Amino acid sequence: MSQHSAPAIKPTDDPAFKLPASLAALRLPLCAGGLVALLLGWGFATQSIDANFGMSVYLTAVVYCMTLVLGCLFFVLIQHLVRAGWSTVVRRIAELVMIMVIPMGILFLPVLGSLWMGQGTLYGWDSPDAYQAEHHVPEQVWLEKLRWLNQEWFTIRTIGYFAVWSALAIFFFKNSVRQDETGEKAITDRMQYWSGPAVMLFSLTTSFAAFDWVMSLAPMWFSTMFGVYMFAGSILAAHCLIAVASFVLQKKGAMRDEVTVEHYHDLGKLIFGFVFFWTYISFSQYLLIWYANIPEETHWFYVRQVGTWGGIGLALIFLHWMLPFAGTMSRHVRRRPALVCGWGVYLLIMHYVDVYFMIMPETKAGNAGGAIGVCSSILCVAGMVSLLTGLVVGLAQQNKVVAVGDPRLAESIAFENI
Amino acid sequence: MSLAIPNGLDNTVEQPGERAPLVLGDTTYHDITETVCQVAERKPSKSWVIGFLISFALLQWLGICILYLIYTGVGVWGNRSPVFWGWPIVNFVFWVGIGHAGTLISAILFLFRQEWRTSINRAAEAMTIFAVVCAGTFPGIHVGRAWLAFWLAPYPSLNLWMWPQFRSPLLWDVFAVSTYGTVSLLFWYMGMVPDLATFRDRSTNKWRRMAYGLLSLGWSGSSRHWMRYEKAYALLAAFAAPLVLSVHTIVSFDFAVSQVPGWHTTIFPPYFVAGAIFSGFAMVLTLMVPARKMLGLEKLITIRHLDNMCKIILATGSIVGLAYGTEFFIAWYSQVQEEKFAFTNRAFGPYWWAYWTMVTCNVISPQLFWFKKFRTTPWIIVLICIFVNIGMWFERFVIVVTSLSRDYLPSAWAYFSPTWVDWSMLIGSFGLFFTLFLLFCRLMPVINMAETKATLAKQYHMSSDEDH
């Protein structure tokens, strides 16, 4: 990297830092359309298959969106922690997404609702007697398990996770936005200071949230790696999202001189790296369980290895690893914003397949839910993403799309890859 | 051209928007050459000679023990049923772990454009290679008939009519460690070529000139040489980066593919890698802090460098702590009897002292690095890092010994005790490591002069920007 001469920074009220009007106009259609699609998809799945499938489809959408939101939160934390200079121009995008953890808390309520109905609709363990009888779980083991997996404790933990994430998101968002006005360096110092403890809290909560929300769908299954596995997918998706959002914003006229090919190059490198990291984590998890071949653990993968699920599992190897791995390896690709954006969109779709593959095999409906199941899930997740995008657009309208007061903005704009 | 940075400036403070200097004082390019070259050119100091003699004596002792072992058989170790993987494997994993900081600093920090790596990467890479040498020794002699260790290599053997067991992670280890050793050696050597040429050009003695001349491969410093050098360096960095992950991942597979409770857990790969980086940085700091003082390198290896390394220790130490916690939690959550027992046994069984030593040293002591005072006071850094080294050795002891000594059948349980040969070899391996490191300090450029000068060039550039 080199800074030859200080670049000209536009005044903070320059239109380049504002959300383009053409995007702002999409706010209501996105929110309304999203809500309708979300409800349609969920309802469709419930009606045409069963309530268990419907709730699973809904949870898939929630988990997918949460991984994006948490990935963006982590992106912001880690940039402060390492005092990154290159990323300042794109950090606001992540900040706008991470604050969506608050609406996500509301969108999580149906999951808690289904749990409190106590009919085992989503998490089998919330109807403990039925589950125990059906799966022949020894009494002593089951009683111990239920000390962790019960409605009250699960709800308290979930509230705890959201409280921690919301607090972190609000703190970093508010400070960053305040800096837009004041440009105070002390604000950066403050955010840097708190980013260390924040990362610690983040890792602890996301790891346990992964155990609770997704791993406990198969209450007898366990894998210490599972939190890292969810994290790997989420940080990859967050980088893709930032690249895609930057590209769209630039196309519509915002931050054209600020985000350069160098930033896409870096995002591309990180996307490539995290494709590798996701593969490393998921392969290690699979290999260790497959190799030891202990029935307590293999059942989770066994379900995912036969029939339609087996096909999806294989597809993940080729389409979530090999293809994007080869595709994002070249410097030629990474220095072309349209291609980085294209791979970003592609990987966001593959990340959805990954989340689907984690959650949906635990439903009772076989064959991946068939065409109806898949379509309703796509409708549901697209709806939730659209709803959140609408909310992000609304928030972006009231704020700048670039952290204009950040003292490292000049360094970020001038940044060049060697 | 001089840089107006007062001596003793606290470069651990960085104003957002500006970057703190990485080379302190009124250091010029020439000063860098002088500071680094004098380490190898002047007569060895008394402390170096004493250190070398002690290390060399320990190395001799290691050699004697190895001969005794080969002559007598592996029964001289404490390895007994059920703990057949005793100290040799503990030492192997410990040393491989130590060997992780160098390549991380030179490859991953390079890819992340962390310029503070330039004054520490050379010595750290050297430590990597020496640690791999120490590590490789143990499995080599653990095979029992050490003269047949070459059977590990896959070659079409007419004597054996068979190949090594490719399905065993132990064999993957052979490939992983030897690849890592080779690439690290190549990376270290290639990065040294421009500096070796400087040594060659400054040599006043015919033999030195010839030796450095051979090693510097005819380097002339032309722009064509630099261009190729930089391209090769970036490529090697990209190759080496996944190797940093792969080696300890495969070491962790040695344990985790098995069904032994306490070994078989899926978080092992990333947790081992984090632990390796943790221990590697601790070792680098343990040696670098006294070395920078004794060799007069304080302006090049500044407090900021130490501060940054301490932060990496804090981060990786916390990851290790999270992994310990996760293992414990999932052992309970799984409600698998053997899993639960394995972890309760670690903490409260006959080896409780090893477990709590590990937790204290690895989880609690690095947390002190939250305080800046601890990250910037050299003697405290060394003290904490020694604790981390002890803790990381105990981690491997806890994993290997506690799990094996009490696995499934209580009738097969037994308490493991090391013999004097085990102790001697552990201490002797430090002799090997320090001997190599001290020789390196005398014979090779301990700091990457060329890259540090490039860092200084940028510093000049930035300060001249401020002037007008």
Interface residues (C-beta under 8 A of the other chain):
Chain A: M1 S2 Q3 S5 A6 R83 G85 V141 E144 K145 W148 K185 T188 D189 Q192 G196 M200 S203 L204 S207 F211 F222 S223 T224 M225 F226 G227 V228 K269 F276 Y280 I281 S284 Q285 L287 L288 I289 Y291 A292 I294 E296 D406 P407 R408 A410 E411 I418
Chain B: E14 Q15 P16 G17 R19 L111 R113 P242 L245 T249 F253 A256 V257 S258 Q259 H264 T265 T266 I267 F268 P269 P270 L314 S318 I319 L322 A323 T326 E327 I330 W332 Y333 S334 Q335 V336 W370 K458 M462 D465
